[in-house]
């Protein structure tokens, strides 16, 4: 492909990724206004859960379809589904409709990142990919910083519906660029039948598992009939899926991928990284706001070093891969994250803001190195015919890891806080009153109505609960350090002839 077209296509991919990355942060800011307009507070969380569910389930499907029938068609189809879902969300007249349309939007979002990274892997050599990864990592940093501002501005000055409408012109621009500028060789496509049975069983298993995890984000009762039914259904569907894949001529998830040591090690790392990082994003602001008593805006600002560290080390990490092995760079990332968690374990209500920012910077820097290495390692370890499914599978396990992290850490926080509140209920009438709903202590009006002693006691209990969360993350990070040794000590080897076309 001419270097000019390659640059234009890359810009289109970046725009598509930015749409998907912005969506969650933009919508979060607008949701209180949406509830006041549409009602339906009882299904508030499903506006996010439906999107997460469909965008996660479809990730491997889009990757496999692109391997069989080409990238361009399905990337544009994903943008179309995302755009139609966005327009539908904007015209929703009830919370139930909004949930349904968010699910449709998620169907398209599932392919925006994985197919985008697959197309990039075909446009650039392995060495070039390592050098330009900073562009793609910066998308998430930009989205995390700009998203709340954009969502708040549109909601306050136009309407919450424009939070969804604003996606459409940018999505159409990205689709136009990819459709007109991305050239594909039809000979690369496989002449195989789609694994319908595998797709159906896999979708069922992941859907049941995601519903289980979504229900677990506040508290998880292992012995409840609903939870036991979801667990049993997930295990049964997974067992049937494995049996179907062994008989399929073109399986959705080829078993030989997991016999590839580089792929297996990098995917395990992506899963563990997803647990410790995405589960953590909810709890550092909670520590600053709930334990140290700051406002929501100040609490959210402590994540800025995390995002900056993520972007910077992603850029540096791509270049480190040209000098060091996958294992060495990935190990450096996991050790930085482990150091960050160990420092979180030592935080108290008196910890200064500068120290918290330093701790968060370590975590973001470690995540940047880990994510860039796992993605490049996966793409480097497979043949072109499996590039789509390999890239999407790695992304899928990272998404599952994030859902597991939020569910597990949320459950640990809730159970420990309930225990602390129950113990205090016998001493203080205030804590007996709020023992079943400790979240009210985070509301400024409630805290102002309490005595300083009661507020300080709650801060102590919340700090104890959050330290249990941070300790869990520390253990998972340590496991991640150990699992890094699954990745072979392999280097990113430059091809004999590197294209002379200019980079971005």
N, C-alpha and C positions, 0 to 999 in steps of 0.2 A: 504494500500500500504506500502511495506517495506520502512523504513526511507531513505535508500540509493537511491531507485528509486524516492522517493518523492523529494529528494534534486536534483537529475538529471533533473527531469521534471521541477522543479522550475527554474533551470538554463536555460533550454530551453525556458521557458516562458519569462524570463528576456532578453534573446538574441533576441527573436521576438519583444518584446516591444522596445528594443534599436534600432532595424532596423527602426521601424515606427517613433520613436522620432528623430532619426538622419536625416531622409530623407529631411525634410523641410530646416533645417539649412545647410546641405551639398549642396543641390541643389541651394540655394540662392547665395552661394559664387561663384558657377560656371556659373551662368546665363549670366553675361556680356560676358564671353568667348563663351558661346553657341550662343548668338546673333551674335557675330562677325563671327561665323562659319556657322550658318544656315540662318541668316537674320530673318525676321519676327518680327521686333520690335513692330509692331502694335498689335500683339497678345501675347506679352511678358507676361502680367499678367495672361493669361489663362493657362500658364504652372503650376502656383500655384493654380489657381481657379478650374481647372478641377480636380486636385487631391483632393482639399478640398471638392468639390461638391460630388464626388462619395464616398469618405471615410466617409462623414457625412451621406449621404442618406442610406448607407447600414448597419450602426451600429445596429439599431434594428432588421433588417432582420437576420443578423448573430446570434444575441442572440436568436431569436425565433427558428431558424432552429436547433440550438444546443440543445434547450430545447426538441424539438420533436425527433431528430434523433441522438443526442450524440455530445459531444464537439470535440473529437479527429478528426473525419473526416473533420469537417468544419474549424477547426484551421489549419490543414494541407492544406486544399483547399485555405484558405486565404493566406498562405505562398506561395503556388504555383502561385496564381494570382499575388501576389506582385513580385515574382521572374521573371515570364514571362514578366510582365510589365517593370521591371527593365532592362532586356536584350533588350526588344524592344526599350526602351528609348535610350539605348546605341548605337543602330544601326540606329536610326532615321536619315533621310536624309533631313528633312525639319522641320520647326517649327510647321506646322500643324500636321505632324506625331508625333512629340514629345508631343503635347497637347493631342492627342488621346491616346497615350501609357501611359501618366501620369494618364489619367482617368482610364485606366485598372489597373494600379498600385494602385490607390486609392481604387478600389473595394476590393482588398485584404487587404489593410491597415486598412479598416474599422473594421475588426474583430480582428486585432492583439492585441489591448489593451483590448477591452471589453471581448473577449473570453478568453484572458489570465487571466484577473482578475476573471472571472467566474470559470475557472479551479482551480485557487488558492483557491477560496472560498470552493471548494469541497475537496481539499487536506488537508486543515487545519481547525481546529475548530475556532470559532469566536474569542476566546481569543488569539490563536496563530496568526491569521491574523492580529490582532491589533499590535502584537509585531514585525511582520516582514515587515510591510508596508514601513518602511524606505528603504528597498531594491528597491522597485518598484518606490518610489518617486525619489530616487537617479538616476534612469535611465534618467529622464528628465533633471536633472542638468548636468549629464555627456554629454548628447546629445547637450545641449545648449552651453556648453563650448568647447567640442571637435569638434562639427560639422563644424564650420567655418574653423578651422585649417585643418581638414581632407579634406574638400572640396577644400581649397586653395592649399594644398600640392599635391593632385591628379591632379588638373587642371594644375598646373605649371610644374610638373615633369613627368606626363604621358600624360593624355588627359582628357578633360571634360567627355568623355564617361566612364571613369573608375569610375566616381562618381556614376554611375548606376551599372556597372559591379561588383563593390566591394561588393554589397549586396548579391550576389548570393551564394557564399560559406557559408556565415553565415546563410542565410535562409535555405539552404539545411541541415546544421547541426541542426538547431532548429527543422525542420520538421522531421528529422530522430529520434531525441530524443523523441519527442512527440508521433510519430507513434509507436515506439518500447517499450517505457517505461510507457506510460499512459494507465492504464487498466480501462475499464469502465464496469459497470453492465448493460447489455441490458434491464433488467427489469425496469430500471429507465426511459426508453424512452416511450413517449406517442404514442398511436395508434390513431392518428388523422390526418385529411386532412389539408393541408396547406391552409391558408387564401389568396388565389391568388388575389381576388378582393381587399382585404384590403392592400396587399403589393403593388399592382399597383397604387391604389389611394394615398396611403401614399407616395410612391416614387415620384409620379407626384407633389403632394403638396409641398414636401420638396425641390424638384428640382427647382420648380418655385420660392419658397421663397429664396433659396440659390442664384439663378441667380439675383434676386432682390437685395439681400444684397451685392453680389459681385459687381454689377453695382454701388452700393451706396458708395463704399469705398472712392471715391474721391469727389463726389457731388451727391446729390439726388434731382431730380426735381419731386416732388409729383404729379404734374399735367401733366407730359409728358404722351403721349398715351402709350408708352412702359411700364412705371412704373404702370400706372393704370391698364393696361391689366394683368401684372404679379400679382398685388394685387388681382384683381378679380378672376384670375385663381387659385391662392393659396387658397382663401377663399372658392371657389366653390369645389375644390378638397378636402379640409379639411371637409367641410360639408358632402359630399358624403362618405368620409372615416368614419366619425362618425356613419352615418346611416348603413354602411356596417358592422362595428364592432359590432353593437348591434344585428345583425342577425347572426353573425358568431359563429359556435360552438367552434372554436379555434382561437379567434381574435389575430391579430398581437400585439396589445397593449391592454391587458385586462383592462377593466374599473375598476375592483376591486383594481388594483394596486394604483390608484389615490384616492381610498377611504381609503387606508392605510395611517394614519397620518404621521407616520415616513417616509415612502417612499415619500409622497407628499412634506413634509417639506424639506427633504434632497435634493430632485430633484430641488425644487425652489431655494434652496441655491446654488446648482451646477450651475444652469443657471445664477444667479446673479453674482456668483464668476467668471464665464467665461466672462461675460461682462466687469467687472472692471479690471480683470487681463490681459486677452489676448488683450483687446483693449489698455491697458496701455503700453504693451511691445514695441509698435511702437513709443510712444510719449515721454518717458523719455530720450532716446538717442537723439531725435529731439530737446528737450529742451537744452541739454548739447551742442550739435553741433551747432544748429541754434541760440540760444539765448546767449550762453556763448562763441561761436566761437571756439570750439575745433575741432580736427580731428575726422574722423569716428571711428578709432580704440579706441581712448580714450572715445568717447561717448558710444560705445558698452560695454566698460569695466565696466560702472556703474551698469550694470545689474548683475554683479557677486554676490554682497551681496543678491540680490533677490533670486537667484538660491540656494545659500548656506543656506539662511534662510528657504527656501522652503523645502530643504532636511532635515535639522536638526529638524525643528518643525514637519515634517511628522513622523519622527522616535519617537520624544518625544510624539507627539499627540496620536500615537497608544497605548502608555503605559498610558497616561492620561485617555484614555477611560476605562481602567480597574479600575479607581478610581472615575471618575466623569461621569455625564450623557452626552448623545449625545448633548443635548441642551447647557450645560455648556461649553463644549469644542468648539462647533461650534460658540457660542457667543463670546468666547475669540478670535477666529480667525477673526470674522467679526469686532470686536472692534479694533484689531491690524490693520486691513486693513483700517478702518475708520480713525484711528489716522495717518496712513501713508498718506492718501489722504489729510487730514487737513494740514499736514506739507508740502505736495506738493503745496497746495494753497498759501502758504506763500513764496515760492521760488522766487527769483529775479535773474537778471544777475550777481549780486554780491555774491550770495549764494556760500559758499565754497564747495569744492568737498566732504569733510568729512560729511557735513550736508546732501548732496544729497545721499551719501551712507547710512547714517543712515535712511533716509526716505524710501529708497528702501528696506532696511533690514526689516523694519516694515511691508511693503507690502508683501514681500516674506514669512515672518514668519506667517502672518495671512492667506495667501493662503495655506501654508502647513497644518495648523490646520484645516482649513475649508474643504479642499479636502479629507483629510484622514477620517474625521468624516462623511462626506456625503456618501462616498463609503462604509465604514464599516456599517453605519446605514442602508443603502439600502439593503445590503446583509443580515444583521441580521434580517430584518423585513419581509422577504418573505420565502415561502417554497422552498424546493429544486427544485420542478418542474417549478418554475418561476424565478430561480436564473439567468439564462441567459438573459431573456428579461428584468428583473429588472436592472441588472448591465449595460446592453447595453443602456437601456433607460436613465439612469442617465448620462452615458457618452455622449449620443446623445444630451441631453439638455445642457450639458456643451459645446459641440462643437457649437451648435446653439448660445449659449450665446457669445462665442468668435467671431463668425461671426457678430452678432448683435453689439457687442462692437466696433469692428473695423469699421463697417459701420457708426454707430451713432456718435462715437467720431471723425471719419474722416470727416463726413459731418459738424459737429459743427466747427471743426478746419478750414475747407476750407471756409465755409460761413463767419465766423468771420474774417478770414484773408483777404478775398476779400473785405469785408466792410472797413477794415482798409486801404487797398491799394487804394480803390476807393476814400476814403476821402483824402488820401495823394496825389492822382494824381493831384488834383487841385492846390496843393502847389509846388510839385516837378515834373519836367518833367521825371525824372528817374523812379518814381513810376507809372506815367502814361504809360510809355513804357512797364513795366513789370507787370501791374495790372492783366492781364489775365493769367499770368503764374508765380506766386510768387515763385515757386519751384526753379527757376534759381538762387535765392539769396543764396541757400545752396551750390552752386557750387563754390569752392575756386577761380577759375579764374575770375568769375563774381564779387565776393566780393572784390577781389584785385583791380579790375578796377574802383571801386566806391570810393567816398570820405568817410572818417571816419564818417562824419555826416549822410550820407545816410545809411551806414551799421548800425549805432547805431539806427537810426529811424526804420529800418526793424526789428532789434532785439527787440525793444520795441513793435512793432506790433505783432510779432510772440509770444512774451511772453504773450500778452493780449489774443491772440487766444488760446494758450495752457492753460491758466488759466481757460478759458471757458470749455475746455476739462476736466481739473482736478476737476472743480466744478461739472460737470456732474457726474464724478466718485464718488465724495463725496456724492451726493444725492443718487446714486444707492447703495453705501455702507450703508448709513443710512437705506434705505429700507431693505437691507439684514439683518441688526441688528433687525429690526422689524419682519421680516419673520422668524427669528430663532425661535420665539415663536410658530410657527406652529409645530415644532418638539416636540413630547412628552418628558417629563422629565423621560427618560428611560435609564437604565444602560445596559452595555454589560455584560450579565450574562454568567458565565462559565457553561458548561454542567456538569452533575453529575459525569461523568467519562471522563477525558481528556486523549487522547491517550498518551501512554508512549514513543512513538517513538521520537527520538531527533529532535530538530528543525535544521534549517540551521546552 
